[in-house]
Amino acid sequence: MYHHIVLTCGVSLLTGGRNVFSMNRDETMGEIRPWLSARNIDEEKKRKIDRWIRHARQFAHEASRDPNRVSAEYSMIYELRRQGKLSERPTVVLIVTETVGGRIVEAMLTRLLEEDFQANVRIMYVDVDVNHPRRMQETLGEYMWKVAAALSHGEPSTTCFAPIGGYKVMTSLGYIVGAFLNYPTAYMHEDGQVLHEIPPVPIHVDERFVHEHFDLLRKCQKDMVHAASLSYHEKQCVLQYPFLFQQEDELVYLSAFGQFLLEHEKYKHLFATTYLVSNQVANMLQHNHHQSLFVHQQMQELVKKLKHKEGDAAMLYHEKSFKTIDTRKVKYHLYKGASNGQTAFRLAYRYDERGDCLYANYLWLDHDRYEREAAKGKGIYEDDSSFVDMTKQLVGMGR
């Protein structure tokens, strides 16, 4: 019985010739059709998307009558239920591209799955840039991490993972993530509506390899490296392991799988972000030891948002909400993090993207004190002190 379903979504809901919501059904979709792959969604596009969704909802009742004429994603859920493999109130995670087509599919599938299968639907957006090789590897690496995050909320035995939609490369890399994490993959053959379940193939990279080639991997993780600058043995390594490295115009960098692998928990002690803290932050951690796990989780969440550019700018750069702060003097940004019910996380920080270092300059665990002091520029204008590396204490493992 599956309680947790993770689906990558394409636009078959809109493009099938006989589908309930097909673009070919009427010309209302005419002006949106050329935009399906567009990533820039301006106000005009939003208005027309919303108008079409309102128009299409009048056909929603047809989906349950003819479930195999909706989309690949809908057919998958329907077939799981028909075979008695779907729990009563499943959680369904839809991984969609941040495009016009993705936004439409997300809105329609969310409503259909909630109404027809009583599903608890969650959305994860991915930005896959297939037009530039370097950017494609970066965005696919981020996509693989999001797939891993979606899968991690369920157990392999009760999770159905179906990377069936989106760009074809999303399907193949999705399977690799699932196999690496020991999740089986489901596949639906649309012509016969036959559900296939594929067990994970063991994927493993010997940790000794990572240790032996640490310098090369770290260099390529940080930036593109000129092939001419590599030693003979480094060049041989790049040639021998093409699934880890990408070569383009005499430059070498990590492939999407290489990025995903090196940032995995197994290698965190070698490749995780470095956390540098001031004396004030160190003292706060020492005197609030019971909150240290919460603080570290919030620091990790901050770095994740900065790396993947998925956070709310108003929260990441909260200093902009204080009219009394002199922006010309700002040396550290303010992050308005979460509250765990007892403590609020507020941090004056600087993130060095190139070095993958977070500098934590000033920490508040009291919201009212934060409001008073931050308004006066506390922790923002100047270094509180020199910084010390507390990665070992925060992460709980050596580097």
C-alpha positions in Angstrom: 0.0 0.0 0.0 1.4 3.4 -1.0 1.0 6.3 1.3 3.6 8.6 -0.4 3.7 9.2 -4.1 6.3 11.3 -5.9 5.6 12.2 -9.6 7.6 14.3 -12.0 5.1 16.1 -14.3 5.1 16.9 -17.9 2.4 18.5 -20.0 0.6 15.4 -21.4 -2.5 16.8 -19.6 -2.5 19.6 -22.3 -1.0 17.9 -25.4 -2.7 14.5 -25.7 -5.0 14.5 -28.8 -7.9 12.9 -27.0 -7.3 14.2 -23.5 -10.1 15.9 -21.5 -8.0 19.1 -21.2 -6.2 19.0 -24.5 -5.2 22.2 -26.2 -6.8 20.8 -29.3 -10.2 20.7 -27.6 -10.9 24.4 -28.3 -9.2 27.6 -29.3 -9.3 29.1 -25.9 -5.8 27.7 -25.4 -4.6 29.1 -28.7 -2.7 32.1 -27.4 -1.2 30.1 -24.5 0.0 27.2 -26.6 3.3 28.8 -27.8 4.2 29.7 -24.2 4.1 26.2 -22.6 7.9 26.0 -22.2 8.3 29.7 -21.3 10.0 30.3 -18.0 9.4 34.0 -17.8 5.8 34.3 -16.5 4.8 38.0 -16.5 1.5 39.5 -15.4 0.0 39.1 -18.8 0.8 35.4 -18.9 -0.5 34.9 -15.3 -3.9 36.5 -16.2 -4.3 34.3 -19.3 -3.2 31.2 -17.4 -5.8 31.9 -14.7 -8.5 32.6 -17.3 -7.8 29.3 -19.1 -7.7 27.3 -15.8 -11.2 28.7 -14.9 -12.4 27.8 -18.4 -10.9 24.2 -18.2 -12.5 23.4 -14.8 -15.9 23.1 -16.5 -14.5 19.8 -17.9 -13.2 18.5 -14.6 -16.2 16.1 -14.1 -15.1 14.2 -17.2 -11.8 13.1 -15.6 -13.3 10.5 -13.2 -15.6 9.1 -16.0 -12.6 8.5 -18.4 -9.5 8.4 -16.2 -7.2 7.3 -19.0 -7.9 10.5 -21.0 -6.5 13.0 -18.5 -2.7 12.7 -18.2 0.1 10.2 -17.5 0.2 11.4 -13.8 -3.6 11.0 -13.3 -3.5 7.6 -15.0 -0.8 6.5 -12.6 -2.8 7.4 -9.5 -5.9 5.9 -10.9 -4.2 2.6 -11.7 -2.7 2.4 -8.2 -6.1 2.8 -6.7 -7.6 0.2 -9.1 -5.1 -2.3 -8.0 -5.7 -1.6 -4.3 -2.3 -0.1 -3.8 -3.3 3.4 -2.9 -4.0 4.5 0.7 -7.2 6.3 1.5 -5.6 9.7 1.9 -2.2 9.6 0.1 0.4 12.4 0.0 1.2 13.2 -3.6 4.3 15.3 -4.4 4.2 16.8 -7.8 7.5 17.9 -9.2 6.9 20.5 -12.0 9.0 22.7 -14.1 8.6 26.4 -13.4 7.1 27.1 -16.8 3.8 28.2 -18.1 2.9 24.5 -18.9 4.1 23.5 -15.4 1.9 26.1 -13.7 -1.2 25.0 -15.6 -0.6 21.3 -15.0 0.1 21.9 -11.3 -3.2 23.8 -10.8 -5.3 21.3 -12.7 -3.7 18.1 -11.2 -3.9 19.5 -7.7 -7.6 20.0 -7.9 -8.3 16.7 -9.6 -6.2 14.6 -7.2 -7.7 16.3 -4.1 -11.2 15.8 -5.3 -11.0 12.4 -7.0 -8.5 10.6 -4.7 -8.6 12.7 -1.5 -4.9 13.3 -1.9 -2.8 15.7 0.1 -1.0 17.4 -2.7 2.4 19.1 -2.4 4.2 21.0 -5.1 8.0 21.2 -5.8 9.1 23.5 -8.5 12.3 22.8 -10.5 14.0 25.0 -13.0 15.7 23.0 -15.7 17.6 25.0 -18.3 18.2 22.8 -21.3 19.6 25.7 -23.5 23.1 26.1 -21.8 25.2 23.0 -21.0 26.8 24.4 -17.8 23.5 25.8 -16.5 21.8 22.5 -17.4 24.2 20.5 -15.2 23.6 22.9 -12.3 19.9 22.9 -12.6 19.7 19.1 -13.0 21.9 18.8 -9.9 19.3 20.9 -8.0 16.5 18.8 -9.5 18.1 15.6 -8.2 18.4 17.1 -4.8 14.7 18.1 -4.8 13.8 14.5 -5.9 15.8 13.2 -3.0 14.1 15.6 -0.6 10.7 14.6 -1.8 11.5 10.9 -1.5 13.0 11.3 2.0 9.5 12.0 3.5 8.4 8.4 2.8 9.7 4.9 3.4 10.8 3.0 0.3 8.3 0.2 1.0 5.3 2.6 1.0 6.5 5.2 -1.5 5.7 5.1 -5.2 8.2 7.0 -7.2 7.2 7.7 -10.8 9.5 10.0 -12.8 7.2 9.9 -15.8 6.9 13.5 -17.0 9.0 16.5 -17.8 12.1 16.6 -19.9 13.4 13.1 -20.8 16.6 13.7 -18.8 14.5 14.2 -15.7 13.2 10.6 -16.0 16.6 9.1 -16.3 18.2 11.1 -13.6 15.2 10.6 -11.4 15.6 6.9 -11.6 19.3 7.3 -10.6 18.3 9.2 -7.5 15.7 6.7 -6.6 18.1 3.8 -7.1 20.9 5.5 -5.1 18.5 6.0 -2.2 17.0 2.5 -2.6 13.6 3.5 -3.8 11.8 1.4 -6.6 10.5 3.2 -9.6 7.1 2.9 -11.2 6.4 3.3 -14.9 3.1 3.4 -16.8 2.9 2.2 -20.4 0.2 4.5 -21.7 -1.0 2.5 -24.7 -2.0 -0.5 -22.5 -2.2 1.4 -19.2 0.0 -1.3 -17.7 1.8 -0.4 -14.4 5.4 -1.6 -14.1 7.5 -1.4 -11.0 11.3 -1.5 -11.4 13.5 -2.4 -8.4 16.4 -0.1 -7.6 19.8 -1.1 -9.1 22.5 -0.7 -6.4 24.5 2.5 -7.1 27.6 3.0 -5.0 30.8 5.1 -5.2 33.6 3.8 -3.0 34.5 6.4 -0.4 38.1 5.7 -1.0 37.7 7.2 -4.4 36.4 10.4 -2.9 39.3 10.6 -0.5 41.9 9.9 -3.2 40.5 12.5 -5.6 39.3 15.0 -3.0 41.3 18.0 -4.4 40.0 17.5 -7.9 36.4 17.0 -6.9 36.5 20.0 -4.6 38.0 22.2 -7.3 35.4 21.2 -9.8 32.6 21.5 -7.3 33.5 25.1 -6.6 33.9 26.3 -10.2 34.8 25.4 -13.8 38.5 24.4 -14.1 40.7 24.7 -17.2 41.6 21.3 -18.4 45.1 22.5 -19.1 45.7 23.2 -15.5 45.0 19.6 -14.4 47.7 17.1 -13.7 48.1 14.0 -15.8 46.4 11.9 -13.2 43.6 14.4 -12.8 43.0 14.3 -16.5 42.9 10.5 -16.5 40.4 10.7 -13.6 38.1 13.0 -15.6 38.3 10.7 -18.6 37.7 7.5 -16.6 34.7 8.8 -14.7 32.5 10.8 -17.2 29.4 10.3 -15.0 31.0 12.6 -12.5 32.6 15.2 -14.7 31.5 17.3 -17.6 33.8 18.8 -20.2 33.0 21.8 -22.4 35.3 24.1 -24.3 38.4 23.0 -22.5 36.7 23.5 -19.1 35.9 20.8 -16.6 33.2 20.8 -13.9 31.0 18.4 -12.1 28.1 16.7 -13.8 24.6 16.8 -12.3 25.2 13.4 -10.7 28.6 14.5 -9.5 27.0 17.5 -7.7 24.3 15.4 -6.2 26.7 12.7 -5.0 29.2 15.0 -3.4 26.6 16.9 -1.5 25.0 13.7 -0.2 25.0 13.0 3.5 27.7 10.4 3.1 30.3 12.9 2.1 29.0 15.8 4.1 32.1 15.9 6.3 34.2 16.6 3.2 32.0 18.8 1.1 29.4 20.6 3.3 29.3 24.3 3.8 31.8 25.8 6.2 30.1 27.6 9.1 32.2 30.5 10.6 30.8 32.2 13.7 31.7 35.3 15.7 32.3 35.3 19.5 28.7 36.5 20.0 27.2 33.6 18.1 29.5 31.1 19.8 28.5 32.4 23.2 24.8 32.3 22.3 25.2 28.7 21.3 27.1 27.9 24.5 24.4 29.5 26.7 21.5 28.1 24.7 22.8 24.6 24.2 19.2 23.1 24.1 18.6 25.2 21.1 21.8 24.3 19.2 20.0 21.8 16.9 17.3 24.3 16.0 20.0 27.0 15.3 22.0 24.6 13.1 18.9 23.5 11.2 18.1 27.1 10.5 21.6 27.9 9.3 21.4 24.9 6.9 18.0 26.1 5.7 19.4 29.6 5.1 22.3 28.2 3.0 20.0 26.0 1.1 17.7 28.9 0.2 20.7 31.0 -0.9 22.3 28.2 -2.9 19.1 27.2 -4.8 17.7 30.8 -4.9 14.3 29.5 -3.6 13.8 31.6 -0.5 11.6 34.7 0.0 13.9 37.7 -0.6 12.0 39.7 2.1 13.1 37.1 4.7 16.6 36.6 3.3 17.3 40.3 3.3 15.1 41.5 6.1 17.2 44.6 6.7 15.2 46.2 3.9 12.2 46.3 6.1 13.9 48.6 8.6 13.6 52.2 7.6 16.2 53.2 10.1 19.0 51.1 8.7 21.5 52.9 6.5 21.9 50.6 3.5 25.2 52.2 2.6 26.8 50.9 5.7 25.3 47.3 5.6 28.0 44.7 5.7 25.8 41.8 6.8 22.3 40.8 5.7 19.5 39.9 8.1 17.7 36.6 7.9 14.3 36.3 9.5 14.1 32.6 10.0 11.6 30.3 11.7 10.2 29.9 15.2 10.1 26.6 16.9 7.3 27.7 19.3 9.7 28.9 21.9 12.5 30.6 20.1 12.8 32.9 17.0 15.8 32.5 14.8 17.3 35.8 13.5 20.8 36.1 12.1 23.1 38.8 10.7 25.1 36.9 8.1 27.2 37.0 5.0 27.4 34.1 2.6 30.5 33.6 0.4 29.1 31.6 -2.5 32.5 30.9 -4.1 34.0 29.6 -1.0 30.7 28.1 0.3 31.1 29.7 3.7 28.4 31.1 5.9 29.7 33.9 8.2 27.3 34.2 11.2 28.0 37.6 12.7 25.2 38.1 15.2 22.4 35.8 16.5 19.1 36.7 18.1 16.8 34.1 19.7 14.4 36.7 21.0 12.2 38.4 18.4 11.5 41.6 20.4 15.2 42.1 21.2 16.0 41.6 17.5 13.5 44.2 16.5 15.0 46.8 18.9 18.7 46.1 18.1 18.5 45.4 14.4 16.7 48.7 13.8 19.8 50.4 15.2 22.2 48.4 12.9 23.4 46.0 15.6 25.4 43.2 14.0 24.9 44.6 10.5 27.5 47.3 10.1 30.6 45.9 11.6 32.3 42.5 12.4 31.4 41.5 16.0 34.8 39.8 16.3 37.1 37.5 14.3 35.5 34.3 13.1 36.1 30.7 14.1 35.2 27.6 12.2 32.4 25.8 14.2 31.5 23.3 11.4 32.6 20.4 13.4 30.5 21.4 16.5 27.5 22.3 14.4 27.4 19.4 12.0 28.6 16.9 14.5 31.4 15.5 12.5 35.0 16.3 11.5 36.1 17.8 8.2 
